[in-house]
Amino acid sequence: MKSLIQAVIAVAVLSAPIASFAQSNAPVTRAQVRAELAQLAQVGYHPGDGDNARYPADIQAAEARVAAQDSAATGYGGSTNGTSASGRPDVSAADWNAMYTR
């Protein structure tokens, strides 16, 4: 019984730091909301067009376009076009010896 209590305490202590990495619940400022609305307007989302039947699809498509722009701006992620080779170096043995032997 004592080892069970110790095991539970150990798990609780070790899992506590994981909760500290969660997203904060800080309120969003007006400036942040305005910036997000400006980004949505730039990608073509205009809520006042009068077509409320397509509201969820329109906002989701606009948010996807904003996310695509943000990921393109960071330079990370997505697929790349091109190839890479690994293994044998492109330098011949003669060139290698000429560079590194004296």
PDB file as gemmi writes it, atoms N, CA and C in Angstrom:
CRYST1    1.000    1.000    1.000  90.00  90.00  90.00 P 1                      
ATOM      1  N   MET A   1       0.831  -1.187   0.000  1.00  0.00           N  
ATOM      2  CA  MET A   1       0.000   0.000   0.000  1.00  0.00           C  
ATOM      3  C   MET A   1       0.872   1.246   0.000  1.00  0.00           C  
ATOM      4  N   LYS A   2       1.969   1.200   0.776  1.00  0.00           N  
ATOM      5  CA  LYS A   2       2.850   2.350   0.854  1.00  0.00           C  
ATOM      6  C   LYS A   2       3.515   2.622  -0.493  1.00  0.00           C  
ATOM      7  N   SER A   3       3.894   1.568  -1.211  1.00  0.00           N  
ATOM      8  CA  SER A   3       4.529   1.756  -2.515  1.00  0.00           C  
ATOM      9  C   SER A   3       3.530   2.304  -3.537  1.00  0.00           C  
ATOM     10  N   LEU A   4       2.255   1.943  -3.402  1.00  0.00           N  
ATOM     11  CA  LEU A   4       1.230   2.480  -4.292  1.00  0.00           C  
ATOM     12  C   LEU A   4       1.083   3.981  -4.085  1.00  0.00           C  
ATOM     13  N   ILE A   5       1.062   4.417  -2.858  1.00  0.00           N  
ATOM     14  CA  ILE A   5       0.953   5.854  -2.554  1.00  0.00           C  
ATOM     15  C   ILE A   5       2.175   6.584  -3.087  1.00  0.00           C  
ATOM     16  N   GLN A   6       3.347   6.007  -2.906  1.00  0.00           N  
ATOM     17  CA  GLN A   6       4.562   6.635  -3.425  1.00  0.00           C  
ATOM     18  C   GLN A   6       4.542   6.716  -4.952  1.00  0.00           C  
ATOM     19  N   ALA A   7       4.034   5.690  -5.593  1.00  0.00           N  
ATOM     20  CA  ALA A   7       3.950   5.692  -7.052  1.00  0.00           C  
ATOM     21  C   ALA A   7       2.986   6.768  -7.537  1.00  0.00           C  
ATOM     22  N   VAL A   8       1.854   6.919  -6.881  1.00  0.00           N  
ATOM     23  CA  VAL A   8       0.882   7.950  -7.260  1.00  0.00           C  
ATOM     24  C   VAL A   8       1.472   9.340  -7.069  1.00  0.00           C  
ATOM     25  N   ILE A   9       2.167   9.534  -5.981  1.00  0.00           N  
ATOM     26  CA  ILE A   9       2.804  10.840  -5.724  1.00  0.00           C  
ATOM     27  C   ILE A   9       3.876  11.118  -6.772  1.00  0.00           C  
ATOM     28  N   ALA A  10       4.650  10.104  -7.120  1.00  0.00           N  
ATOM     29  CA  ALA A  10       5.707  10.283  -8.117  1.00  0.00           C  
ATOM     30  C   ALA A  10       5.112  10.650  -9.479  1.00  0.00           C  
ATOM     31  N   VAL A  11       4.042   9.982  -9.865  1.00  0.00           N  
ATOM     32  CA  VAL A  11       3.386  10.298 -11.137  1.00  0.00           C  
ATOM     33  C   VAL A  11       2.819  11.716 -11.109  1.00  0.00           C  
ATOM     34  N   ALA A  12       2.229  12.100 -10.004  1.00  0.00           N  
ATOM     35  CA  ALA A  12       1.672  13.445  -9.892  1.00  0.00           C  
ATOM     36  C   ALA A  12       2.759  14.511  -9.985  1.00  0.00           C  
ATOM     37  N   VAL A  13       3.880  14.258  -9.329  1.00  0.00           N  
ATOM     38  CA  VAL A  13       4.983  15.225  -9.355  1.00  0.00           C  
ATOM     39  C   VAL A  13       5.593  15.312 -10.751  1.00  0.00           C  
ATOM     40  N   LEU A  14       5.729  14.190 -11.419  1.00  0.00           N  
ATOM     41  CA  LEU A  14       6.328  14.193 -12.748  1.00  0.00           C  
ATOM     42  C   LEU A  14       5.396  14.735 -13.820  1.00  0.00           C  
ATOM     43  N   SER A  15       4.097  14.619 -13.632  1.00  0.00           N  
ATOM     44  CA  SER A  15       3.162  15.113 -14.643  1.00  0.00           C  
ATOM     45  C   SER A  15       2.775  16.575 -14.419  1.00  0.00           C  
ATOM     46  N   ALA A  16       3.115  17.155 -13.310  1.00  0.00           N  
ATOM     47  CA  ALA A  16       2.772  18.559 -13.040  1.00  0.00           C  
ATOM     48  C   ALA A  16       3.430  19.524 -14.014  1.00  0.00           C  
ATOM     49  N   PRO A  17       4.698  19.346 -14.398  1.00  0.00           N  
ATOM     50  CA  PRO A  17       5.295  20.288 -15.350  1.00  0.00           C  
ATOM     51  C   PRO A  17       4.644  20.272 -16.727  1.00  0.00           C  
ATOM     52  N   ILE A  18       4.034  19.169 -17.090  1.00  0.00           N  
ATOM     53  CA  ILE A  18       3.365  19.098 -18.391  1.00  0.00           C  
ATOM     54  C   ILE A  18       2.228  20.110 -18.459  1.00  0.00           C  
ATOM     55  N   ALA A  19       1.500  20.283 -17.390  1.00  0.00           N  
ATOM     56  CA  ALA A  19       0.390  21.229 -17.376  1.00  0.00           C  
ATOM     57  C   ALA A  19       0.875  22.666 -17.488  1.00  0.00           C  
ATOM     58  N   SER A  20       2.103  22.941 -17.113  1.00  0.00           N  
ATOM     59  CA  SER A  20       2.600  24.310 -17.179  1.00  0.00           C  
ATOM     60  C   SER A  20       2.883  24.750 -18.609  1.00  0.00           C  
ATOM     61  N   PHE A  21       2.970  23.825 -19.562  1.00  0.00           N  
ATOM     62  CA  PHE A  21       3.224  24.176 -20.950  1.00  0.00           C  
ATOM     63  C   PHE A  21       1.943  24.410 -21.739  1.00  0.00           C  
ATOM     64  N   ALA A  22       0.812  24.361 -21.111  1.00  0.00           N  
ATOM     65  CA  ALA A  22      -0.454  24.579 -21.798  1.00  0.00           C  
ATOM     66  C   ALA A  22      -0.578  26.032 -22.231  1.00  0.00           C  
ATOM     67  N   GLN A  23      -1.439  26.247 -23.203  1.00  0.00           N  
ATOM     68  CA  GLN A  23      -1.653  27.602 -23.710  1.00  0.00           C  
ATOM     69  C   GLN A  23      -2.293  28.455 -22.623  1.00  0.00           C  
ATOM     70  N   SER A  24      -1.864  29.694 -22.559  1.00  0.00           N  
ATOM     71  CA  SER A  24      -2.409  30.568 -21.525  1.00  0.00           C  
ATOM     72  C   SER A  24      -3.828  30.988 -21.882  1.00  0.00           C  
ATOM     73  N   ASN A  25      -4.603  31.279 -20.894  1.00  0.00           N  
ATOM     74  CA  ASN A  25      -5.985  31.710 -21.083  1.00  0.00           C  
ATOM     75  C   ASN A  25      -6.109  33.218 -20.932  1.00  0.00           C  
ATOM     76  N   ALA A  26      -5.083  33.936 -21.291  1.00  0.00           N  
ATOM     77  CA  ALA A  26      -5.116  35.386 -21.180  1.00  0.00           C  
ATOM     78  C   ALA A  26      -6.134  35.941 -22.163  1.00  0.00           C  
ATOM     79  N   PRO A  27      -6.842  36.994 -21.776  1.00  0.00           N  
ATOM     80  CA  PRO A  27      -7.831  37.564 -22.684  1.00  0.00           C  
ATOM     81  C   PRO A  27      -7.163  38.203 -23.900  1.00  0.00           C  
ATOM     82  N   VAL A  28      -7.878  38.190 -25.001  1.00  0.00           N  
ATOM     83  CA  VAL A  28      -7.374  38.775 -26.235  1.00  0.00           C  
ATOM     84  C   VAL A  28      -7.653  40.279 -26.196  1.00  0.00           C  
ATOM     85  N   THR A  29      -6.672  41.068 -26.606  1.00  0.00           N  
ATOM     86  CA  THR A  29      -6.846  42.516 -26.585  1.00  0.00           C  
ATOM     87  C   THR A  29      -7.614  42.970 -27.828  1.00  0.00           C  
ATOM     88  N   ARG A  30      -8.116  44.186 -27.783  1.00  0.00           N  
ATOM     89  CA  ARG A  30      -8.823  44.738 -28.937  1.00  0.00           C  
ATOM     90  C   ARG A  30      -7.901  44.869 -30.136  1.00  0.00           C  
ATOM     91  N   ALA A  31      -6.659  45.216 -29.875  1.00  0.00           N  
ATOM     92  CA  ALA A  31      -5.704  45.361 -30.966  1.00  0.00           C  
ATOM     93  C   ALA A  31      -5.463  44.013 -31.659  1.00  0.00           C  
ATOM     94  N   GLN A  32      -5.413  42.943 -30.888  1.00  0.00           N  
ATOM     95  CA  GLN A  32      -5.227  41.619 -31.479  1.00  0.00           C  
ATOM     96  C   GLN A  32      -6.438  41.226 -32.328  1.00  0.00           C  
ATOM     97  N   VAL A  33      -7.629  41.537 -31.842  1.00  0.00           N  
ATOM     98  CA  VAL A  33      -8.842  41.218 -32.589  1.00  0.00           C  
ATOM     99  C   VAL A  33      -8.877  42.019 -33.884  1.00  0.00           C  
ATOM    100  N   ARG A  34      -8.541  43.305 -33.817  1.00  0.00           N  
ATOM    101  CA  ARG A  34      -8.521  44.132 -35.021  1.00  0.00           C  
ATOM    102  C   ARG A  34      -7.492  43.630 -36.022  1.00  0.00           C  
ATOM    103  N   ALA A  35      -6.344  43.196 -35.532  1.00  0.00           N  
ATOM    104  CA  ALA A  35      -5.314  42.670 -36.427  1.00  0.00           C  
ATOM    105  C   ALA A  35      -5.790  41.389 -37.107  1.00  0.00           C  
ATOM    106  N   GLU A  36      -6.465  40.524 -36.372  1.00  0.00           N  
ATOM    107  CA  GLU A  36      -6.990  39.292 -36.953  1.00  0.00           C  
ATOM    108  C   GLU A  36      -8.074  39.596 -37.983  1.00  0.00           C  
ATOM    109  N   LEU A  37      -8.933  40.560 -37.692  1.00  0.00           N  
ATOM    110  CA  LEU A  37      -9.971  40.938 -38.650  1.00  0.00           C  
ATOM    111  C   LEU A  37      -9.360  41.544 -39.915  1.00  0.00           C  
ATOM    112  N   ALA A  38      -8.293  42.307 -39.755  1.00  0.00           N  
ATOM    113  CA  ALA A  38      -7.619  42.880 -40.919  1.00  0.00           C  
ATOM    114  C   ALA A  38      -6.996  41.776 -41.772  1.00  0.00           C  
ATOM    115  N   GLN A  39      -6.414  40.778 -41.132  1.00  0.00           N  
ATOM    116  CA  GLN A  39      -5.854  39.648 -41.881  1.00  0.00           C  
ATOM    117  C   GLN A  39      -6.949  38.910 -42.639  1.00  0.00           C  
ATOM    118  N   LEU A  40      -8.092  38.696 -41.995  1.00  0.00           N  
ATOM    119  CA  LEU A  40      -9.197  38.005 -42.661  1.00  0.00           C  
ATOM    120  C   LEU A  40      -9.718  38.819 -43.839  1.00  0.00           C  
ATOM    121  N   ALA A  41      -9.779  40.142 -43.698  1.00  0.00           N  
ATOM    122  CA  ALA A  41     -10.235  40.998 -44.792  1.00  0.00           C  
ATOM    123  C   ALA A  41      -9.254  40.955 -45.957  1.00  0.00           C  
ATOM    124  N   GLN A  42      -7.954  40.856 -45.656  1.00  0.00           N  
ATOM    125  CA  GLN A  42      -6.942  40.789 -46.711  1.00  0.00           C  
ATOM    126  C   GLN A  42      -7.064  39.534 -47.560  1.00  0.00           C  
ATOM    127  N   VAL A  43      -7.503  38.449 -46.977  1.00  0.00           N  
ATOM    128  CA  VAL A  43      -7.624  37.198 -47.736  1.00  0.00           C  
ATOM    129  C   VAL A  43      -9.011  37.019 -48.337  1.00  0.00           C  
ATOM    130  N   GLY A  44      -9.858  38.028 -48.220  1.00  0.00           N  
ATOM    131  CA  GLY A  44     -11.136  37.994 -48.920  1.00  0.00           C  
ATOM    132  C   GLY A  44     -12.352  37.694 -48.081  1.00  0.00           C  
ATOM    133  N   TYR A  45     -12.259  37.716 -46.786  1.00  0.00           N  
ATOM    134  CA  TYR A  45     -13.437  37.465 -45.944  1.00  0.00           C  
ATOM    135  C   TYR A  45     -14.106  38.786 -45.616  1.00  0.00           C  
ATOM    136  N   HIS A  46     -15.360  38.895 -46.008  1.00  0.00           N  
ATOM    137  CA  HIS A  46     -16.144  40.104 -45.740  1.00  0.00           C  
ATOM    138  C   HIS A  46     -17.487  39.676 -45.152  1.00  0.00           C  
ATOM    139  N   PRO A  47     -17.665  39.786 -43.833  1.00  0.00           N  
ATOM    140  CA  PRO A  47     -18.875  39.274 -43.199  1.00  0.00           C  
ATOM    141  C   PRO A  47     -20.137  40.050 -43.574  1.00  0.00           C  
ATOM    142  N   GLY A  48     -20.018  41.240 -44.081  1.00  0.00           N  
ATOM    143  CA  GLY A  48     -21.194  42.042 -44.390  1.00  0.00           C  
ATOM    144  C   GLY A  48     -21.732  41.853 -45.782  1.00  0.00           C  
ATOM    145  N   ASP A  49     -21.331  40.797 -46.483  1.00  0.00           N  
ATOM    146  CA  ASP A  49     -21.798  40.589 -47.851  1.00  0.00           C  
ATOM    147  C   ASP A  49     -23.249  40.118 -47.912  1.00  0.00           C  
ATOM    148  N   GLY A  50     -23.796  39.654 -46.822  1.00  0.00           N  
ATOM    149  CA  GLY A  50     -25.197  39.279 -46.779  1.00  0.00           C  
ATOM    150  C   GLY A  50     -25.471  37.813 -47.025  1.00  0.00           C  
ATOM    151  N   ASP A  51     -24.483  37.011 -47.308  1.00  0.00           N  
ATOM    152  CA  ASP A  51     -24.694  35.587 -47.547  1.00  0.00           C  
ATOM    153  C   ASP A  51     -24.402  34.826 -46.265  1.00  0.00           C  
ATOM    154  N   ASN A  52     -25.360  34.788 -45.359  1.00  0.00           N  
ATOM    155  CA  ASN A  52     -25.169  34.143 -44.066  1.00  0.00           C  
ATOM    156  C   ASN A  52     -25.271  32.623 -44.140  1.00  0.00           C  
ATOM    157  N   ALA A  53     -25.782  32.094 -45.236  1.00  0.00           N  
ATOM    158  CA  ALA A  53     -25.945  30.642 -45.348  1.00  0.00           C  
ATOM    159  C   ALA A  53     -24.594  29.942 -45.438  1.00  0.00           C  
ATOM    160  N   ARG A  54     -23.587  30.646 -45.918  1.00  0.00           N  
ATOM    161  CA  ARG A  54     -22.266  30.030 -46.069  1.00  0.00           C  
ATOM    162  C   ARG A  54     -21.300  30.500 -44.994  1.00  0.00           C  
ATOM    163  N   TYR A  55     -21.787  31.036 -43.895  1.00  0.00           N  
ATOM    164  CA  TYR A  55     -20.923  31.622 -42.866  1.00  0.00           C  
ATOM    165  C   TYR A  55     -19.834  30.682 -42.364  1.00  0.00           C  
ATOM    166  N   PRO A  56     -20.152  29.498 -41.886  1.00  0.00           N  
ATOM    167  CA  PRO A  56     -19.057  28.676 -41.327  1.00  0.00           C  
ATOM    168  C   PRO A  56     -18.006  28.322 -42.377  1.00  0.00           C  
ATOM    169  N   ALA A  57     -18.429  28.004 -43.572  1.00  0.00           N  
ATOM    170  CA  ALA A  57     -17.481  27.624 -44.617  1.00  0.00           C  
ATOM    171  C   ALA A  57     -16.617  28.815 -45.020  1.00  0.00           C  
ATOM    172  N   ASP A  58     -17.203  29.997 -45.099  1.00  0.00           N  
ATOM    173  CA  ASP A  58     -16.452  31.188 -45.494  1.00  0.00           C  
ATOM    174  C   ASP A  58     -15.371  31.529 -44.478  1.00  0.00           C  
ATOM    175  N   ILE A  59     -15.714  31.546 -43.209  1.00  0.00           N  
ATOM    176  CA  ILE A  59     -14.737  31.922 -42.184  1.00  0.00           C  
ATOM    177  C   ILE A  59     -13.648  30.864 -42.065  1.00  0.00           C  
ATOM    178  N   GLN A  60     -14.025  29.600 -42.207  1.00  0.00           N  
ATOM    179  CA  GLN A  60     -13.025  28.528 -42.131  1.00  0.00           C  
ATOM    180  C   GLN A  60     -12.066  28.593 -43.312  1.00  0.00           C  
ATOM    181  N   ALA A  61     -12.589  28.902 -44.497  1.00  0.00           N  
ATOM    182  CA  ALA A  61     -11.727  29.023 -45.675  1.00  0.00           C  
ATOM    183  C   ALA A  61     -10.783  30.218 -45.525  1.00  0.00           C  
ATOM    184  N   ALA A  62     -11.294  31.322 -44.998  1.00  0.00           N  
ATOM    185  CA  ALA A  62     -10.455  32.506 -44.797  1.00  0.00           C  
ATOM    186  C   ALA A  62      -9.377  32.232 -43.754  1.00  0.00           C  
ATOM    187  N   GLU A  63      -9.729  31.550 -42.677  1.00  0.00           N  
ATOM    188  CA  GLU A  63      -8.732  31.215 -41.655  1.00  0.00           C  
ATOM    189  C   GLU A  63      -7.677  30.265 -42.214  1.00  0.00           C  
ATOM    190  N   ALA A  64      -8.078  29.369 -43.096  1.00  0.00           N  
ATOM    191  CA  ALA A  64      -7.105  28.464 -43.722  1.00  0.00           C  
ATOM    192  C   ALA A  64      -6.148  29.247 -44.612  1.00  0.00           C  
ATOM    193  N   ARG A  65      -6.669  30.249 -45.341  1.00  0.00           N  
ATOM    194  CA  ARG A  65      -5.789  31.069 -46.184  1.00  0.00           C  
ATOM    195  C   ARG A  65      -4.819  31.888 -45.333  1.00  0.00           C  
ATOM    196  N   VAL A  66      -5.300  32.409 -44.201  1.00  0.00           N  
ATOM    197  CA  VAL A  66      -4.412  33.155 -43.297  1.00  0.00           C  
ATOM    198  C   VAL A  66      -3.339  32.229 -42.746  1.00  0.00           C  
ATOM    199  N   ALA A  67      -3.718  31.022 -42.355  1.00  0.00           N  
ATOM    200  CA  ALA A  67      -2.745  30.062 -41.824  1.00  0.00           C  
ATOM    201  C   ALA A  67      -1.721  29.693 -42.888  1.00  0.00           C  
ATOM    202  N   ALA A  68      -2.165  29.559 -44.140  1.00  0.00           N  
ATOM    203  CA  ALA A  68      -1.237  29.242 -45.223  1.00  0.00           C  
ATOM    204  C   ALA A  68      -0.254  30.388 -45.438  1.00  0.00           C  
ATOM    205  N   GLN A  69      -0.733  31.624 -45.357  1.00  0.00           N  
ATOM    206  CA  GLN A  69       0.152  32.775 -45.500  1.00  0.00           C  
ATOM    207  C   GLN A  69       1.150  32.836 -44.347  1.00  0.00           C  
ATOM    208  N   ASP A  70       0.671  32.559 -43.141  1.00  0.00           N  
ATOM    209  CA  ASP A  70       1.555  32.604 -41.975  1.00  0.00           C  
ATOM    210  C   ASP A  70       2.633  31.529 -42.059  1.00  0.00           C  
ATOM    211  N   SER A  71       2.258  30.339 -42.512  1.00  0.00           N  
ATOM    212  CA  SER A  71       3.258  29.277 -42.603  1.00  0.00           C  
ATOM    213  C   SER A  71       4.234  29.546 -43.735  1.00  0.00           C  
ATOM    214  N   ALA A  72       3.779  30.190 -44.809  1.00  0.00           N  
ATOM    215  CA  ALA A  72       4.687  30.541 -45.895  1.00  0.00           C  
ATOM    216  C   ALA A  72       5.660  31.625 -45.459  1.00  0.00           C  
ATOM    217  N   ALA A  73       5.223  32.499 -44.583  1.00  0.00           N  
ATOM    218  CA  ALA A  73       6.076  33.591 -44.132  1.00  0.00           C  
ATOM    219  C   ALA A  73       7.158  33.110 -43.166  1.00  0.00           C  
ATOM    220  N   THR A  74       6.910  32.026 -42.465  1.00  0.00           N  
ATOM    221  CA  THR A  74       7.893  31.558 -41.493  1.00  0.00           C  
ATOM    222  C   THR A  74       9.031  30.803 -42.143  1.00  0.00           C  
ATOM    223  N   GLY A  75       8.792  30.215 -43.300  1.00  0.00           N  
ATOM    224  CA  GLY A  75       9.844  29.467 -43.960  1.00  0.00           C  
ATOM    225  C   GLY A  75       9.976  28.041 -43.466  1.00  0.00           C  
ATOM    226  N   TYR A  76       9.077  27.596 -42.633  1.00  0.00           N  
ATOM    227  CA  TYR A  76       9.117  26.228 -42.140  1.00  0.00           C  
ATOM    228  C   TYR A  76       7.866  25.509 -42.601  1.00  0.00           C  
ATOM    229  N   GLY A  77       7.973  24.209 -42.701  1.00  0.00           N  
ATOM    230  CA  GLY A  77       6.815  23.390 -42.989  1.00  0.00           C  
ATOM    231  C   GLY A  77       6.513  23.300 -44.475  1.00  0.00           C  
ATOM    232  N   GLY A  78       5.491  22.560 -44.790  1.00  0.00           N  
ATOM    233  CA  GLY A  78       5.092  22.394 -46.169  1.00  0.00           C  
ATOM    234  C   GLY A  78       6.013  21.441 -46.906  1.00  0.00           C  
ATOM    235  N   SER A  79       5.661  21.185 -48.146  1.00  0.00           N  
ATOM    236  CA  SER A  79       6.487  20.291 -48.949  1.00  0.00           C  
ATOM    237  C   SER A  79       7.454  21.116 -49.780  1.00  0.00           C  
ATOM    238  N   THR A  80       8.524  20.493 -50.155  1.00  0.00           N  
ATOM    239  CA  THR A  80       9.527  21.170 -50.954  1.00  0.00           C  
ATOM    240  C   THR A  80       9.690  20.455 -52.280  1.00  0.00           C  
ATOM    241  N   ASN A  81      10.082  21.199 -53.271  1.00  0.00           N  
ATOM    242  CA  ASN A  81      10.380  20.617 -54.572  1.00  0.00           C  
ATOM    243  C   ASN A  81      11.889  20.550 -54.704  1.00  0.00           C  
ATOM    244  N   GLY A  82      12.392  19.402 -55.039  1.00  0.00           N  
ATOM    245  CA  GLY A  82      13.825  19.243 -55.182  1.00  0.00           C  
ATOM    246  C   GLY A  82      14.245  17.879 -54.692  1.00  0.00           C  
ATOM    247  N   THR A  83      15.529  17.653 -54.788  1.00  0.00           N  
ATOM    248  CA  THR A  83      16.054  16.364 -54.370  1.00  0.00           C  
ATOM    249  C   THR A  83      17.278  16.580 -53.501  1.00  0.00           C  
ATOM    250  N   SER A  84      17.642  15.554 -52.825  1.00  0.00           N  
ATOM    251  CA  SER A  84      18.888  15.560 -52.072  1.00  0.00           C  
ATOM    252  C   SER A  84      19.459  14.156 -52.130  1.00  0.00           C  
ATOM    253  N   ALA A  85      20.744  14.098 -52.054  1.00  0.00           N  
ATOM    254  CA  ALA A  85      21.406  12.802 -52.104  1.00  0.00           C  
ATOM    255  C   ALA A  85      22.270  12.655 -50.869  1.00  0.00           C  
ATOM    256  N   SER A  86      22.408  11.445 -50.436  1.00  0.00           N  
ATOM    257  CA  SER A  86      23.278  11.189 -49.301  1.00  0.00           C  
ATOM    258  C   SER A  86      24.129   9.978 -49.624  1.00  0.00           C  
ATOM    259  N   GLY A  87      25.151   9.820 -48.848  1.00  0.00           N  
ATOM    260  CA  GLY A  87      26.023   8.680 -49.074  1.00  0.00           C  
ATOM    261  C   GLY A  87      27.372   9.128 -49.571  1.00  0.00           C  
ATOM    262  N   ARG A  88      27.662   8.815 -50.775  1.00  0.00           N  
ATOM    263  CA  ARG A  88      28.977   9.062 -51.358  1.00  0.00           C  
ATOM    264  C   ARG A  88      29.181  10.554 -51.635  1.00  0.00           C  
ATOM    265  N   PRO A  89      30.338  11.123 -51.291  1.00  0.00           N  
ATOM    266  CA  PRO A  89      30.589  12.529 -51.580  1.00  0.00           C  
ATOM    267  C   PRO A  89      30.818  12.760 -53.070  1.00  0.00           C  
ATOM    268  N   ASP A  90      30.582  13.981 -53.540  1.00  0.00           N  
ATOM    269  CA  ASP A  90      30.771  14.318 -54.943  1.00  0.00           C  
ATOM    270  C   ASP A  90      32.234  14.529 -55.304  1.00  0.00           C  
ATOM    271  N   VAL A  91      33.104  14.615 -54.331  1.00  0.00           N  
ATOM    272  CA  VAL A  91      34.516  14.867 -54.575  1.00  0.00           C  
ATOM    273  C   VAL A  91      35.222  13.535 -54.857  1.00  0.00           C  
ATOM    274  N   SER A  92      35.982  13.512 -55.926  1.00  0.00           N  
ATOM    275  CA  SER A  92      36.704  12.285 -56.250  1.00  0.00           C  
ATOM    276  C   SER A  92      37.839  12.078 -55.256  1.00  0.00           C  
ATOM    277  N   ALA A  93      38.373  10.871 -55.229  1.00  0.00           N  
ATOM    278  CA  ALA A  93      39.458  10.547 -54.297  1.00  0.00           C  
ATOM    279  C   ALA A  93      40.705  11.366 -54.615  1.00  0.00           C  
ATOM    280  N   ALA A  94      40.957  11.576 -55.895  1.00  0.00           N  
ATOM    281  CA  ALA A  94      42.143  12.353 -56.277  1.00  0.00           C  
ATOM    282  C   ALA A  94      42.007  13.796 -55.805  1.00  0.00           C  
ATOM    283  N   ASP A  95      40.839  14.376 -55.998  1.00  0.00           N  
ATOM    284  CA  ASP A  95      40.618  15.749 -55.537  1.00  0.00           C  
ATOM    285  C   ASP A  95      40.684  15.824 -54.017  1.00  0.00           C  
ATOM    286  N   TRP A  96      40.142  14.827 -53.358  1.00  0.00           N  
ATOM    287  CA  TRP A  96      40.152  14.806 -51.889  1.00  0.00           C  
ATOM    288  C   TRP A  96      41.587  14.766 -51.370  1.00  0.00           C  
ATOM    289  N   ASN A  97      42.385  13.909 -51.964  1.00  0.00           N  
ATOM    290  CA  ASN A  97      43.781  13.796 -51.552  1.00  0.00           C  
ATOM    291  C   ASN A  97      44.552  15.078 -51.845  1.00  0.00           C  
ATOM    292  N   ALA A  98      44.244  15.711 -52.965  1.00  0.00           N  
ATOM    293  CA  ALA A  98      44.929  16.957 -53.316  1.00  0.00           C  
ATOM    294  C   ALA A  98      44.585  18.071 -52.324  1.00  0.00           C  
ATOM    295  N   MET A  99      43.387  18.044 -51.800  1.00  0.00           N  
ATOM    296  CA  MET A  99      42.978  19.090 -50.862  1.00  0.00           C  
ATOM    297  C   MET A  99      43.544  18.867 -49.467  1.00  0.00           C  
ATOM    298  N   TYR A 100      43.601  17.609 -49.018  1.00  0.00           N  
ATOM    299  CA  TYR A 100      43.875  17.358 -47.608  1.00  0.00           C  
ATOM    300  C   TYR A 100      45.207  16.698 -47.292  1.00  0.00           C  
ATOM    301  N   THR A 101      45.940  16.271 -48.286  1.00  0.00           N  
ATOM    302  CA  THR A 101      47.243  15.675 -47.984  1.00  0.00           C  
ATOM    303  C   THR A 101      48.334  16.668 -48.344  1.00  0.00           C  
ATOM    304  N   ARG A 102      49.410  16.635 -47.585  1.00  0.00           N  
ATOM    305  CA  ARG A 102      50.506  17.581 -47.834  1.00  0.00           C  
ATOM    306  C   ARG A 102      51.785  16.859 -47.974  1.00  0.00           C  
TER     307      ARG A 102                                                      
END                                                                             
